[in-house]
Amino acid sequence: MTKNWLATGALALTMGMTATASYAQTTTIPGEQVGLATGAPLPEGIYALNTFVFQSRDNPSPLDVGINIPVLVWSTPLVPLGGRIELLVAPPTVFAFGKRSGPAGLRDLSINVGTFVGGIWAFDLGNNFGVSLLGGAYLNELNGDRGVLRTNAGGLVGTGTVLPQLSSNTYRFGVAGSYTGDGWNITANLTANIYDSPSSFGGGRDFGTIYSLSDSLNLDLTATKKFGKFEIGAIAYGTVNFDTGAKAAGIVNAALNDRGRFLMGGLVGYDFGFATAQVYVARTVARSAASFDSTEISGRLIVPLYSPTPVAAVAAPIIRKY
């Protein structure tokens, strides 16, 4: 059962944000898949997963950030070339919390991220090794919400959006490898975000701003071990932007000077039988000058909703000797 819960983690999907002039340019939030054996195929069935991430950002950032990621996955009976096909959907939400009260403090806000739809092709290679491929898109152009910052007094802060990533659909591709023997979960997961760029929100919704969106790459690392129903171990994750150069006049580079950042921490989990819960904490250990330091606390719940009823074995005929 342990392996089945961990495998569910091929799913958690969301985005990162920053409210300064530089942007951690990745729609998929770094670290969203740590603690999960994303390389292992799921047993056939339907699963629900919810992850909430809270970023406590160091001063002088005026905001803390929360991200909620509900996910539904159908692990289908289809196994072309020996790989399980898993279909998934996720409608993430981002929250920002102003740190200072009073009229000049920043107002709290929430932003709807474009719903993610995608699929996974996961292979059991034997000897407790697995590998998976993921592909899909965040449909930001259909239901992405730009988000703007305002003071508690109602004044607009700046002239751009909080999340320029949402001006374009985000195309997501990933590859993961996992070892799940002897209660271990040793997993490495690479996730690429590719954008239609340059892009804008259109319809005059964003002051005529055109964004140059940097493609990016995330790395999530997990090394945990099960002790009975408990799980404990180490995690690490980070992101890197590919294009941080200056752009032409009239085009805002949404990753200007922000090469990326990397965090490390630990994870504790417990298997309740009907569900599995995990809590993990990480702290920035390296970053580019334009990025930010933060302590991130995340909680996750994984629940199986349906699995096919096993087919009853046909009784063997009784043979009597006379």
Secondary structure, DSSP 8 states (H G I E B T S, - for coil): -HHHHHHGGG---------SSS----SS-TTTTTTS-TTS---SEEEEEEEEEEEEE-TT-SEEEEEEEEEEEEE-S--GGGEEEEEEEE--EEEEEESS-STTSB--EEEE---EEEEEEEEEEETTEEEEEEEEEE-HHHH-----EEBTTS-EESSS-S-GGGGS-EEEEEEEEEE-GGGEEEEEEEEEEEE--SB---TTTTTT-EEE---EEEEEEEEEEEETTEEEEEEEEEEEES--S---TTEEETTTT--EEEEEEEEEEEE-SS-EEEEEEEEEEEE-TTS--EEEEEEEEEEEEE----------------
